[in-house]
Structures are given as structure tokens and as C-alpha cells.
Amino acid sequence: MDLNGKHIVLGLSGGIACYKAAELCRALIKEGATVQVVMTEAAAQFITPVTMQALSNRPVYGSQWDPREPNNMAHINLSRGADAILIAPCSADFMAKLLHGRADDLLSLMCLARPLERVPLLIAPAMNREMWAHPATQRTMAQLRADGTTLLGVGRGEQACGESGDGRMLEPQELLQDVIAFFQPKSLAGQHLLVSAGPTFEAIDPVRGITNLSSGKMGFAIARAAQEAGATVTLVAGPVALATPRGVHRINVVSALEMMEACVQQADQATVFVATAAVADWRPDTAANQKIKKDGSGQVPHLGFVENPDILATLAQSPRGASGELFCVGFAAESHDLLAHATAKRARKQVPLLVGNIGPATFGQDDNALLLVDAHGATEIPRNSKLALARLLVANIAKRIAQQSA
Ligand code: C5P
């Protein structure tokens, strides 16, 4: 669970998005956090404290005069033990209060009284699109950011008022991902990762083709872990139906040639290339324009193949790859003799790091085990979820880059 041991004060200010705070509260708890809910009077117009108490399994606080606190200092007591204060939804009015350091209700008082260096403040704005676009709101946001507040952004779409535009509160699952990412170490800050993921599909004709069983899950997990670690991430994805990780720029491709073109184009800006894609080794030498018909004669079509370019080797052996300016990491999916094959592949591709895994044991699975092979030897990373492995791999890559530039 990604929020094990974290204590989060979830603050609700007034807005229709309060209904999403119930789901968010559950999601935080499911990830292992403990949640203390604090609501403004306006928030209680939209959702009852009873609901939030039942979901958080703790009494909800709403007033700075709450007699349940022996010292009558709820604003101090509630904020001291928090790993973060998350205001979701954060109304335009509440943002303006934070801006001015107003403290006339428990939630704003608590935000002002929190130890700045120890208790981060995250806000998830929610408001009508005109309120969002108003210069006053934009000015407030810029100042809140300068004051050290983490702004989680807003969604776009239909609004409760019937209008459509920016200003919706992010969905609970999106906020959850952002909170999890917030707590991850920023080991790749300033780096730009390019990740290739998934299979490629090589057309035979407009309705048929050859592909493989790669699910793309490992590559998507690496893209997410790198984004959590503070990197800018571009994900070049073959045909898979996976959701794009938050904050990741995704480029969809189909064939190996398209993947090659996209990767070469993106590599100029990248500082790290992680090639997890299972690129088809060969493609049909000609893709028919029309469906190849079965004519009943029993004749089968004869396909010829040509080899696809090796994307990883091309980038690793490019001037930026060879100099280490673009740190290249390859993957090897093998069925046996992992160490020997991975070692040979690392040498052949000329990459500093090659990650081996057993193909049949990983394709489509949510977990995996890795073998990291570099110039000095091999290190095993034992079986774990792909996301956990991706985080370890990202930390490992960050260490190597730091050593390289030291
Ligand atoms: O040669 P093999 O396919 O086993 O090598 C696997 C590694 O090379 C992976 O990192 C894969 O993404 C990359 N690769 C590539 N382009 C190819 C074939 C493999 O980038 N055409």
C-alpha cells in the first residue's frame, strides 16, 4: 500500500465537488493512510459530517471552538501529527483565504498554524470555469505556489452549473495518484525520460498482422515511477489498452517503424531512454493494400519478411547515447539462461544497463522479477509488483546518472 503510515488531514471547503471527497477519503484509506477530516461550514452544506466520519472512522472537526479538545486548540492538535494537509475541494473563496492568511474558521486557522517546513499543504481547486479563469484566482494561485503550496490542478469538462470548461475538481483516483506521487523521492528531478512500451503490430494486410503478447505494463509502470520521481516523461506506446499514467506525455504508435520514428524524434530532448517495448523483430516485406482473400482453392499466401531496425541499439550507438548524455537502458525477455543472454545482449546493444526478465513469467502479469546487468555483473531484484520494481529501477537509474556526472 502506497500510503502506509501516512496521516493525512483532509480538508473540505464549500463546493459541489464535496461529493467526490467521500470517494477520495476511502481511496486514501485503502492505500494505508489514516485520514482526519476537517470541514468548513460551507462544506457541510454539500455533504454531511456523518458520511465523512463513517468513511474516515474518526470524528469530523468543523469548529475552532470544538470542546472535545481538552486544550480547545483543535487547529494545533490536528495539524501537528499530519504528513500533509490536503484541501479537496478547495473553493475560490478558500484559496483567497489561504492567500491572505485569514484564520476565521478551523480549516483556514489550521492551515496558517501548520509548521511550514514539516506539514505540506496540497490543494485541489474546484470551481466554475469563469471563477477559475478570473485574474484574481490566477493571481491567488501564483502566490500560493510561491508560498510553497502544492497545486494539484483541475479537470476539464461539464460542470454542475451546466457550463463546460476548466475548473472541475480532479477525480478521486487522479488525486490519489497525485498524493502518492507527492510522497515519492524526487530522484529524477530535472531528467527527461523516454520510455518505449508494449508490443508492435506489423500489418500483413488491412485486417491482419503479427504482434506479440507484451502487455506494456512494465513500461507503463516505469513511466509512472519516473514521473513520480520528478522526471519529465514521454511514453511511446505500441497498441495496448492501458491508461496513461498521470502527467505523462504519451505517443501512440503501431508498427516498429513508427516506434523508431517517434523514439528518434523524442530522443533529442531525453536524458534517459528505457526500452521496454517488445518490438517485432521482423515485418512482412509488403503489406497488402486490400485484404488477402481465401479463394477456396486451398492455396496459402506466402509471406516474406524483412528485419525491423533496432531502436535501442540505434539510440545507444548514436553520439548522445555513446557519450552517456542519453543513458540507455535495455530490457531482455528470455525463456531460459537469463544471465548469459542478458549479458550478451548488453554487449551487443552497447548499453550501460540491461534489465533481464523471464518472458513467459511476466507477459500480462502484474508482478515480475528483474536481473540488472551492467559492466560489473548482475544484481537480482526479487519478485514484486511491476510498480514497486519500476520504483526500484528508477532509483537505481538515478544513482547511476548521479555517479556518471559526479
Ligand atoms: O534483441 P531483443 O529484442 O531481445 O532486445 C530487447 C531490447 O531491445 C529491449 O530493450 C527492446 O525494447 C529493444 N529493441 C528495440 N528495437 C528492436 C528490438 C528490440 O528497441 N527492433
Residues whose N, C-alpha, C, O or C-beta is under 5 A from the ligand:
A	BS01	C5P	A275 T276 A277 A278 V279 A280 N308 P309 D310 I311 L312 V329 G330 F331 A332
